[in-house]
């Protein structure tokens, strides 16, 4: 973890990767990469350029802690307690003091009306992490979510910092926390990557969930080294072992990126693989009976990639965010091209109005939502809306998902103003022309987890 006062609070993990005789330093996660260099600055500024208010949100203002509802399993994404309602993962919490250890991971559980800040859970290395060679990790970062053991409860893939002397292959830093009727409880277990599925001396990280072989079970793809991936077939045991794992597979890059999706409707999930962290080219890697082994459409250089259904085709489309412009590729894998003038480089997608086509969310100097005015037109600047968070600061998209169960995507954003102050706001999707509600349905601070 980067421990400096002069930064916008976004999760960054720094590892030393060994590749043969030399070493290189890489920073994750893949979806953030080099954009952090542009966002990091001493003395955070508000969105209107003024000085940030350093006053933290007091924990005393937090809603009273409520019990986590118990469920019996569901197929809803990110449903850790299986009650049929989507939950929210917060991978980086603000702290009540500067320069303290990793605060952990926050989970806000859902309900029939959306997220309930009172039904919250703090996951920390001391309480949830597994030991490696007798040592608890200091870092505990949320990486991916999926139901790895197929029991109807979403599981959480976490990245840690196990002890390593720099010689040979490093230990596997990934751990699995399994969902249950009570949510994410108990200790994590280390992910097992068989020796025959590893390659080189890189850290095995950057996990992406998906059903890449079409058998109905969730698999994991993990970076190996030297443009190779480790492909671990699910379901996984509660000891972290995949059902099968073969030799590493060739890839067009070193950074697998989620979430996975079936871009061409062939029954197999696909994923995007970037050449390197940061600003880089990437390509769609197509799943099949043998897993994600076929390289499909090449995508242009950019900071972030988002998949969605923007136009009239059945296949998914891709948007690649770069500084000042977004490149669009329609109907993958054939990929006719287009561009969209947009100041944002961090992207997400979701169907906010329930019309069957996705909108594109662009997060940069402003938070904007671009719609497809017609199935034929695809994404354009016509009808674009700007989302104004309820407080000033540096705002980034957390995720897009249906938290209230109405069939329309909701927009979860987070606004930062200093090391000890933030606010999370969820804007429900709406059928009217605004795409998302003008005011959030729920707001809270991640300081409430402390």
DRENDRENDREN-183358 format. One line per field, with one value per residue (C-alpha): z, y, x. Coordinates in steps of 0.05 Angstrom, whole numbers, padded with zeros to 5 digits. Last residue first. Layout:
DRENDRENDREN-183358
Z	Z; ... .
Y	Y; ... .
X	X; ... .
//
This chain:
DRENDRENDREN-183358
Z	00242; 00192; 00196; 00167; 00101; 00099; 00083; 00031; 00008; -00045; -00081; -00112; -00185; -00199; -00254; -00329; -00327; -00385; -00342; -00329; -00269; -00243; -00170; -00148; -00092; -00052; -00014; 00024; 00044; 00098; 00135; 00082; 00046; 00010; -00028; -00063; -00077; -00129; -00134; -00196; -00199; -00255; -00271; -00258; -00196; -00147; -00103; -00111; -00187; -00204; -00226; -00184; -00145; -00194; -00174; -00144; -00122; -00077; -00067; -00035; -00059; -00122; -00188; -00243; -00313; -00367; -00440; -00484; -00548; -00533; -00570; -00553; -00606; -00664; -00689; -00623; -00612; -00566; -00537; -00471; -00440; -00365; -00337; -00275; -00286; -00285; -00296; -00290; -00353; -00347; -00411; -00418; -00433; -00477; -00455; -00443; -00367; -00354; -00319; -00363; -00339; -00360; -00327; -00347; -00320; -00373; -00370; -00410; -00464; -00539; -00565; -00618; -00666; -00693; -00722; -00679; -00710; -00642; -00615; -00639; -00633; -00614; -00581; -00566; -00510; -00515; -00472; -00433; -00453; -00440; -00482; -00494; -00517; -00547; -00531; -00584; -00598; -00643; -00638; -00600; -00532; -00501; -00451; -00438; -00404; -00415; -00376; -00387; -00462; -00523; -00577; -00572; -00609; -00621; -00607; -00574; -00564; -00501; -00448; -00427; -00462; -00479; -00501; -00475; -00517; -00500; -00517; -00529; -00496; -00511; -00454; -00407; -00338; -00324; -00381; -00444; -00422; -00423; -00431; -00413; -00443; -00414; -00455; -00478; -00550; -00541; -00570; -00511; -00456; -00398; -00350; -00300; -00304; -00327; -00341; -00339; -00372; -00445; -00508; -00472; -00475; -00428; -00365; -00357; -00330; -00270; -00249; -00192; -00162; -00090; -00040; 00021; 00016; -00051; -00116; -00172; -00215; -00265; -00253; -00314; -00300; -00352; -00396; -00424; -00392; -00323; -00288; -00283; -00254; -00288; -00240; -00256; -00237; -00251; -00304; -00351; -00402; -00404; -00385; -00330; -00300; -00244; -00257; -00211; -00220; -00181; -00186; -00167; -00222; -00219; -00283; -00298; -00255; -00272; -00261; -00190; -00173; -00154; -00087; -00062; 00011; 00058; 00091; 00163; 00186; 00162; 00098; 00102; 00156; 00107; 00080; 00034; 00029; 00037; -00011; -00008; -00062; -00048; -00076; -00052; -00092; -00143; -00137; -00086; -00065; 00009; 00011; 00068; 00045; 00022; 00012; -00045; -00030; -00072; -00043; -00046; -00067; -00034; -00076; -00060; -00125; -00094; -00129; -00124; -00151; -00128; -00147; -00117; -00047; -00013; 00054; 00067; 00133; 00124; 00184; 00194; 00214; 00148; 00114; 00160; 00135; 00138; 00171; 00240; 00242; 00167; 00171; 00143; 00170; 00163; 00151; 00161; 00186; 00117; 00088; 00012; -00030; -00018; -00015; 00027; 00014; 00057; 00062; 00063; 00082; 00071; 00117; 00152; 00125; 00177; 00202; 00168; 00182; 00235; 00232; 00169; 00102; 00076; 00014; -00018; -00007; -00030; -00038; -00030; -00079; -00052; -00059; 00013; -00003; 00051; 00003; -00053; -00101; -00162; -00151; -00161; -00092; -00028; 00037; 00067; 00134; 00144; 00175; 00243; 00249; 00274; 00290; 00236; 00236; 00264; 00324; 00275; 00260; 00188; 00182; 00176; 00124; 00079; 00013; -00017; -00075; -00147; -00160; -00153; -00085; -00080; -00044; -00012; -00046; -00112; -00142; -00197; -00258; -00230; -00208; -00281; -00291; -00265; -00242; -00276; -00269; -00194; -00187; -00187; -00220; -00200; -00245; -00230; -00271; -00274; -00297; -00285; -00212; -00196; -00140; -00115; -00105; -00089; -00100; -00072; -00085; -00036; -00075; -00056; -00018; 00053; 00034; 00051; -00014; 00000 .
Y	00041; 00022; 00089; 00122; 00093; 00151; 00146; 00165; 00131; 00144; 00195; 00257; 00272; 00201; 00165; 00161; 00233; 00221; 00182; 00107; 00115; 00084; 00096; 00141; 00112; 00159; 00144; 00202; 00213; 00245; 00223; 00228; 00289; 00305; 00242; 00230; 00159; 00136; 00081; 00084; 00041; -00008; -00021; -00086; -00060; -00101; -00042; -00052; -00062; -00051; 00000; 00006; 00053; 00111; 00167; 00235; 00284; 00334; 00374; 00342; 00317; 00288; 00323; 00273; 00303; 00279; 00262; 00265; 00270; 00255; 00189; 00115; 00071; 00103; 00042; 00023; 00095; 00153; 00110; 00144; 00177; 00186; 00237; 00247; 00306; 00317; 00242; 00188; 00166; 00123; 00090; 00071; 00000; -00022; -00065; -00007; -00012; 00061; 00053; -00003; -00004; 00012; 00033; 00077; 00113; 00159; 00219; 00283; 00256; 00263; 00198; 00156; 00102; 00035; -00027; -00085; -00154; -00189; -00151; -00113; -00041; -00015; 00054; 00098; 00149; 00216; 00269; 00225; 00153; 00107; 00046; 00027; -00043; -00072; -00135; -00180; -00180; -00119; -00058; -00012; 00001; -00069; -00064; -00077; -00027; -00015; 00032; 00071; 00070; 00042; 00012; -00055; -00120; -00164; -00238; -00279; -00351; -00391; -00370; -00440; -00507; -00512; -00439; -00370; -00311; -00263; -00191; -00149; -00093; -00034; 00005; 00064; 00036; -00036; -00078; -00114; -00112; -00175; -00167; -00225; -00276; -00320; -00379; -00392; -00369; -00302; -00260; -00218; -00269; -00227; -00223; -00166; -00161; -00150; -00198; -00160; -00193; -00187; -00222; -00289; -00358; -00411; -00437; -00513; -00545; -00533; -00575; -00575; -00514; -00518; -00462; -00507; -00495; -00530; -00493; -00505; -00486; -00487; -00450; -00418; -00390; -00338; -00325; -00262; -00275; -00286; -00321; -00272; -00305; -00331; -00360; -00406; -00402; -00466; -00472; -00515; -00459; -00464; -00391; -00386; -00323; -00292; -00250; -00251; -00199; -00239; -00294; -00253; -00262; -00314; -00353; -00397; -00428; -00481; -00540; -00516; -00521; -00455; -00462; -00399; -00388; -00395; -00339; -00343; -00342; -00301; -00266; -00263; -00297; -00344; -00358; -00327; -00355; -00312; -00334; -00314; -00289; -00275; -00341; -00349; -00318; -00361; -00361; -00318; -00250; -00268; -00269; -00260; -00257; -00190; -00200; -00199; -00219; -00260; -00254; -00307; -00300; -00348; -00396; -00458; -00460; -00463; -00402; -00358; -00294; -00230; -00201; -00162; -00137; -00116; -00140; -00115; -00127; -00202; -00249; -00290; -00363; -00384; -00352; -00338; -00334; -00267; -00255; -00225; -00195; -00183; -00141; -00147; -00094; -00109; -00066; -00072; -00001; 00026; -00010; -00016; -00022; -00025; -00101; -00103; -00100; -00109; -00059; -00093; -00055; -00080; -00066; -00004; -00015; 00011; 00083; 00142; 00192; 00183; 00167; 00128; 00125; 00056; 00023; -00039; -00021; -00079; -00068; -00120; -00143; -00171; -00243; -00263; -00303; -00272; -00253; -00228; -00196; -00219; -00247; -00323; -00336; -00374; -00386; -00317; -00285; -00210; -00178; -00150; -00074; -00026; 00042; 00094; 00131; 00201; 00179; 00156; 00229; 00251; 00281; 00356; 00367; 00411; 00411; 00475; 00503; 00480; 00470; 00394; 00403; 00400; 00349; 00378; 00345; 00313; 00245; 00244; 00244; 00193; 00152; 00146; 00103; 00040; 00044; -00015; -00059; -00052; -00047; -00023; -00056; -00057; -00093; -00142; -00174; -00243; -00280; -00242; -00222; -00178; -00127; -00110; -00045; -00046; 00017; 00031; 00100; 00158; 00218; 00227; 00271; 00242; 00182; 00109; 00071; 00000 .
X	-00284; -00338; -00372; -00310; -00335; -00384; -00458; -00510; -00574; -00627; -00584; -00615; -00627; -00647; -00609; -00628; -00653; -00700; -00750; -00746; -00700; -00636; -00623; -00566; -00523; -00478; -00413; -00382; -00310; -00268; -00206; -00151; -00178; -00242; -00263; -00330; -00353; -00403; -00455; -00499; -00561; -00579; -00652; -00689; -00725; -00682; -00660; -00585; -00583; -00510; -00458; -00395; -00351; -00351; -00304; -00314; -00260; -00293; -00357; -00418; -00485; -00455; -00473; -00485; -00477; -00525; -00512; -00574; -00533; -00460; -00466; -00469; -00500; -00538; -00576; -00608; -00629; -00609; -00553; -00538; -00477; -00472; -00423; -00382; -00336; -00260; -00257; -00311; -00347; -00409; -00434; -00507; -00529; -00585; -00644; -00691; -00686; -00671; -00603; -00576; -00504; -00433; -00367; -00309; -00248; -00220; -00266; -00260; -00306; -00307; -00335; -00302; -00324; -00302; -00334; -00313; -00323; -00313; -00349; -00410; -00385; -00317; -00316; -00256; -00265; -00230; -00197; -00149; -00164; -00223; -00235; -00308; -00326; -00390; -00427; -00458; -00532; -00528; -00572; -00525; -00494; -00490; -00434; -00360; -00314; -00240; -00194; -00129; -00125; -00090; -00135; -00171; -00153; -00213; -00205; -00150; -00170; -00150; -00200; -00223; -00215; -00289; -00289; -00273; -00252; -00196; -00213; -00151; -00112; -00067; -00038; -00043; -00033; -00016; 00011; -00013; -00085; -00128; -00204; -00248; -00295; -00350; -00373; -00444; -00433; -00466; -00409; -00387; -00400; -00376; -00317; -00311; -00254; -00183; -00126; -00060; 00001; -00016; -00040; -00046; -00015; -00042; -00009; -00010; -00073; -00119; -00179; -00230; -00197; -00170; -00185; -00197; -00272; -00267; -00271; -00321; -00287; -00231; -00165; -00132; -00063; -00047; 00013; 00044; 00113; 00082; 00023; -00035; -00097; -00161; -00213; -00272; -00345; -00384; -00439; -00398; -00387; -00311; -00298; -00349; -00321; -00280; -00218; -00157; -00101; -00048; 00004; 00066; 00117; 00172; 00160; 00101; 00047; -00005; 00043; 00057; -00017; -00051; -00086; -00120; -00105; -00164; -00202; -00224; -00296; -00355; -00374; -00449; -00491; -00526; -00456; -00403; -00333; -00270; -00216; -00143; -00095; -00021; 00005; 00076; 00133; 00170; 00245; 00281; 00254; 00249; 00173; 00124; 00051; 00022; -00053; -00103; -00175; -00225; -00295; -00349; -00422; -00471; -00512; -00470; -00431; -00361; -00333; -00394; -00364; -00329; -00261; -00203; -00217; -00152; -00124; -00054; -00017; -00017; -00018; 00045; 00052; 00084; 00024; -00034; -00106; -00142; -00210; -00202; -00133; -00131; -00195; -00265; -00313; -00387; -00448; -00522; -00530; -00513; -00574; -00568; -00631; -00705; -00712; -00648; -00574; -00512; -00455; -00387; -00323; -00253; -00194; -00167; -00097; -00049; -00047; -00013; -00068; -00122; -00196; -00184; -00219; -00237; -00210; -00242; -00314; -00358; -00433; -00488; -00541; -00606; -00631; -00618; -00555; -00510; -00454; -00499; -00449; -00488; -00558; -00560; -00589; -00576; -00614; -00612; -00596; -00601; -00539; -00557; -00560; -00506; -00536; -00529; -00462; -00460; -00418; -00365; -00351; -00344; -00276; -00262; -00208; -00251; -00215; -00188; -00227; -00221; -00296; -00290; -00257; -00182; -00138; -00076; -00018; -00036; -00051; -00103; -00057; -00009; -00068; -00089; -00028; -00061; -00133; -00168; -00107; -00103; -00047; 00026; 00085; 00158; 00207; 00262; 00317; 00348; 00286; 00222; 00213; 00155; 00162; 00093; 00055; -00019; -00060; -00129; -00155; -00150; -00126; -00054; -00005; -00008; 00033; 00029; 00024; 00000 .
//
